[in-house]
């Protein structure tokens, strides 16, 4: 699994980012189940996925804040 870069995330629309966050959370849940049952061999995917989710949420919050500030003007 390859980590998403911030520049790539910023090119997406907010709806696309929300969709990717949802997909990543689903995948994270599946990986956690695999880890608990002993099926997961490479646990580094968990950390990569968690950081991707945090990165996407941060960028989405920045986008929404920017839109709100511009809307006040």
PETAGI-V164784 format. One record per pair of residues at least 4 apart in sequence whose C-alpha atoms are under 8 Angstrom apart, sorted by the first residue. I is the first residue (numbers start at 0). J is the second residue. Records with the same first field share a line. If there is no record, write none. Layout:
BEGIN
I = J / J
END
This chain:
BEGIN
0 = 44 / 47
1 = 47
2 = 47 / 48 / 51
3 = 7 / 8 / 51
4 = 8
5 = 9 / 54 / 55 / 58
6 = 10
7 = 11
8 = 16 / 55 / 58
9 = 58
11 = 15 / 16
12 = 16
13 = 17 / 59 / 62
14 = 18
15 = 19
16 = 20 / 55 / 59
17 = 21 / 59
18 = 22
19 = 23
20 = 24 / 52 / 55 / 56
21 = 25
22 = 26
23 = 27 / 48 / 52
24 = 28 / 52
25 = 29
26 = 30
27 = 31 / 45 / 48 / 49
28 = 32
29 = 33
30 = 34 / 39 / 45
31 = 35 / 45
32 = 36
33 = 37 / 38 / 39
34 = 38 / 39 / 40 / 42
42 = 46
43 = 47
44 = 48
45 = 49
46 = 50
47 = 51
48 = 52
49 = 53
50 = 54
51 = 55
52 = 56
53 = 57
54 = 58
55 = 59
56 = 60
57 = 61
58 = 62
59 = 63
60 = 64
61 = 65
62 = 66
63 = 67
64 = 68
65 = 69
66 = 70
67 = 71
68 = 72
END
